[in-house]
Structures are given as structure tokens and as C-alpha cells.
Amino acid sequence: MSRNRIIVPEAKQAMDRFKMESANEVGVNLKQGYNGDLTARQAGSVGGQMVKKMVQDYENKIK
């Protein structure tokens, strides 16, 4: 059972766009659907970029 579920169903498309944008920024080629052929380093760099952007956005909002 996956624990990574979107609580707000309308947010799924936005999260997918955010993931694709972050992947492009770090040079990882994501496809729609299954991406099990990515290395752990590639997948981690996409997730890391997403977190980095979320932290930057939060910090900009609290200034």
C-alpha cells in the first residue's frame, strides 16, 4: 500500500507538472507514467530539487 497519496485529488496534476519541471531543471528525463528505469541518484535529485523549491517558496512568503 502506497503511503504517498495526494490528499486533495485536484492537486495531482499540479504535482505532476511540478515534478516534471523539477526534473527538467536537474537534467533528468521523466516520462508520463512508469519511471522505474531511473537510478536512485536521478530520482533523488528530482525529489531534492522539489524540496529545495518548496523551501525557497516558503522562505520568500515569510519575509
ZAMARGU-7908 format. One record per residue (C-alpha): residue in three letters; x, y, z. Coordinates in pm, 1 decimal, always signed. Layout:
+-----+----------+----------+----------+
! res !       px !       py !       pz !
+-----+----------+----------+----------+
! ALA !        X !        Y !        Z !
...
+-----+----------+----------+----------+
END
This chain:
+-----+----------+----------+----------+
! res !       px !       py !       pz !
+-----+----------+----------+----------+
! MET !     +0.0 !     +0.0 !     +0.0 !
! SER !   +145.9 !   +333.5 !   -106.7 !
! ARG !   +171.4 !   +597.4 !   +161.5 !
! ASN !   +240.6 !   +869.5 !    -96.2 !
! ARG !   -112.4 !   +970.1 !   -176.4 !
! ILE !   -247.5 !  +1308.3 !   -273.0 !
! ILE !   -498.7 !  +1423.7 !    -14.0 !
! VAL !   -653.5 !  +1679.4 !   -249.5 !
! PRO !   -725.7 !  +1499.7 !   -579.6 !
! GLU !   -720.2 !  +1826.5 !   -775.2 !
! ALA !   -356.1 !  +1873.0 !   -672.9 !
! LYS !   -234.0 !  +1564.8 !   -863.1 !
! GLN !   -192.9 !  +1745.3 !  -1196.0 !
! ALA !    -14.4 !  +2036.8 !  -1029.9 !
! MET !   +223.3 !  +1797.5 !   -851.1 !
! ASP !   +291.7 !  +1612.4 !  -1176.9 !
! ARG !   +374.8 !  +1942.9 !  -1351.3 !
! PHE !   +594.9 !  +2043.6 !  -1057.0 !
! LYS !   +777.7 !  +1709.1 !  -1073.9 !
! MET !   +835.7 !  +1738.5 !  -1449.9 !
! GLU !   +959.4 !  +2098.4 !  -1412.5 !
! SER !  +1199.2 !  +1998.0 !  -1134.8 !
! ALA !  +1325.5 !  +1700.6 !  -1338.2 !
! ASN !  +1396.7 !  +1926.1 !  -1635.8 !
! GLU !  +1590.4 !  +2165.9 !  -1412.4 !
! VAL !  +1824.1 !  +1890.0 !  -1292.2 !
! GLY !  +1852.1 !  +1724.4 !  -1633.8 !
! VAL !  +1651.5 !  +1407.6 !  -1566.6 !
! ASN !  +1428.7 !  +1284.3 !  -1847.4 !
! LEU !  +1095.8 !  +1180.3 !  -1692.4 !
! LYS !   +819.9 !  +1015.2 !  -1890.1 !
! GLN !   +449.9 !  +1015.7 !  -1818.4 !
! GLY !   +367.1 !   +704.4 !  -1618.4 !
! TYR !   +627.8 !   +449.8 !  -1513.0 !
! ASN !   +981.5 !   +574.9 !  -1447.3 !
! GLY !  +1128.4 !   +267.0 !  -1279.9 !
! ASP !  +1433.4 !   +280.3 !  -1502.8 !
! LEU !  +1569.2 !   +586.8 !  -1320.0 !
! THR !  +1868.6 !   +543.3 !  -1095.3 !
! ALA !  +1835.7 !   +625.3 !   -726.0 !
! ARG !  +2059.4 !   +926.7 !   -784.6 !
! GLN !  +1831.3 !  +1060.5 !  -1059.3 !
! ALA !  +1514.1 !  +1005.7 !   -858.4 !
! GLY !  +1676.1 !  +1163.2 !   -552.6 !
! SER !  +1788.0 !  +1467.3 !   -746.9 !
! VAL !  +1431.7 !  +1526.8 !   -868.0 !
! GLY !  +1290.9 !  +1493.9 !   -516.6 !
! GLY !  +1569.1 !  +1710.2 !   -375.0 !
! GLN !  +1500.9 !  +1981.8 !   -631.2 !
! MET !  +1131.1 !  +1974.3 !   -544.2 !
! VAL !  +1206.5 !  +2014.7 !   -172.7 !
! LYS !  +1456.7 !  +2291.8 !   -243.7 !
! LYS !  +1197.4 !  +2485.3 !   -444.1 !
! MET !   +928.4 !  +2434.2 !   -177.5 !
! VAL !  +1162.9 !  +2563.0 !    +95.1 !
! GLN !  +1259.8 !  +2864.3 !   -116.2 !
! ASP !   +892.9 !  +2942.0 !   -179.7 !
! TYR !   +812.4 !  +2919.2 !   +191.6 !
! GLU !  +1107.5 !  +3138.3 !   +286.5 !
! ASN !  +1000.5 !  +3400.4 !    +32.1 !
! LYS !   +648.1 !  +3402.5 !   +175.9 !
! ILE !   +759.1 !  +3459.6 !   +536.0 !
! LYS !   +989.1 !  +3751.9 !   +453.3 !
+-----+----------+----------+----------+
END
